[in-house]
Amino acid sequence: MSQAKVIVVGNEKGGAGKSTIAIHLATALLHGGVRLGVLDLDLRQQSMAHFFANRAAWLKANGKDAPMPVAMPLGGDGPKLAKLSDEQAVARLTEAFEAAAAEADVVLIDTPGGDTATSRTAHGLADLIVTPMNDSFVDFDMLGVVDPVSLEVKRPSLYSETVWNSRKMRAASQGRSIDWVVLRNRLAPTEARNRKRVDERVQALAKRIGFRVGPGLRDRVIYRELFPFGLTIADLSTDIRPIPVSLQHVAARQELRSLSSFLGLSELTGGRLLAAE
């Protein structure tokens, strides 16, 4: 099996934008020339799997060409897979992961919004864990517990402990840790006071348990309106343009470029990231 780089997008809270981050990182890597394998562990929702199915259908219907990943489904439809025992599900994941890693330079895994055996296993395989969070204390609760009076951070949350355990096991078995990046995602232009409070707690927890804080993707319509076509802003060009392009789309492309650079994707693409428009 090749030494593929493994990127896991995860946390244990739904609605934080994991699949949105995953599909944008995937297309950025694909346009960087990376041989990419993708695994969607959200067995009920299957957002990333649906995205790439939409992509294949739209490209074929419109006679267009765009890079595609090596998709390794776990076998069977989502609802049936969701009913597998933990042991069976982990076995399916292991088989699919090994097949993807044998063909790809990078394996990108999208995880469900909950604590599952497959999600914990995927976190243990990661070289890089990317955790998006919305800009609120509701989402911060997934990372750490704050005092309701002082708002000071009392302790890490259960998800932080999951990542911590994965990092400890990696350090013990391979002598190196897992890079963990928390993304401040879907930033809104208002609520500056609340954002400052959240930011202070995120930074305090980052120093305490050792993750990096990176830029996420703002709450832009473009990130949602291209999903039905299986496309992202990384795909837009003079040849592929299912919607009119505006200056907002140019800004979104630069946002994705900045995120990709922060995560070190340029090292995986040989310095090739999204070209500026």
Residue, then its C-alpha position, 0 to 999 in steps of 0.5 A: m500500500s502506498q504512503a498516501k497522505v490522509i486528510v480527515v474532515g470531522n467533528e461530532k456536530g452536524g451543520a458545521g460545514k464539514s461536507t462543504i469544506a471536504i468537497h472544496l478541498a477535494t476539487a482544489l487538490l484535483h485541480g492541483g494534479v493530485r491523485l485523490g481518493v475520497l471516502d464518505l463516512d456519513l452513511r445516511q447523508q452521503s453529501m460528498a458521494h452525491f456531489f461527485a455523482n452530480r459532477a459525473a452526470w453534469l460533465k457527461a450531459n454537457g460534454k465537459d471535462a474536469p478531474m474526478p477522484v477515485a471514489m471508494p464506496l463502502g459497498g451497499d446503500g447508505p441506510k443499510l450500511a448505517k445498520l451494520s455493526d461497529e465491527q462490520a462498518v470498520a471492516r468495510l472502511t478498512e477495505a475501502f481505505e486500503a484500496a483508495a490508498a493504493e491508488a491515490d496520493v491523498v485520501l480525503i475522508d468526510t465523517p458524520g456529525g456524531d461519534t461512530a466507530t468508523s469516524r474514530t477509526a478514520h481519525g486514527l488514520a489521519d495525517l491532517i484533521v480539519t475541524p470546521m466550526n461555526d462562529s458560535f458558542v454552540d459549536f465551540d461546545m464541541l471543542g471545549v466546555v466554558d464556565p457559564v459565569s466567566l466564560e473561561v474555558k474549563r476543560p476540553s470536550l469529548y471530541s477534543e479528547t477523541v482527537w487527543n487520543s488519536r494523536k497519542m496513539r499515532a505518536a506512540s506507534q509512528g513517532r509523529s503526531i497528527d496535525w489538527v486545524v480548526l477552521r472558523n467557518r461561515l463567518a458572518p459580517t455582524e455579531a462582532r462582540n460574540r465573535k471576539r468572545v468565541d475567538e478568545r476561547v478558541q485561541a486559549l484552547a488551541k494553546r492548551i491542547g495544541f491545534r492550529v486555528g485557520p481561516g474557513l469559508r464565509d457564508r457565501v451563496i456560491y458555495r451552495e449554488l454549485f453543489p447540484f452540478g457537482l462543481t465548486i469555484a475551483d472548477l469555474s473557467t471560461d469553459i465550465r460556467p453553469i452560472p454567471v460569474s461575479l466579483q463575489h465569485v472571484a473573492a470566494r476563489q481567493e478564499l479557497r486558495s488561502l484556506s488551501s495554502f494554510l492547510g499546506l495543500s501546495e506541498l501536495t500539489g507541487g506548488r500548484l494551487l488555484a490560479a488567481e482570476 
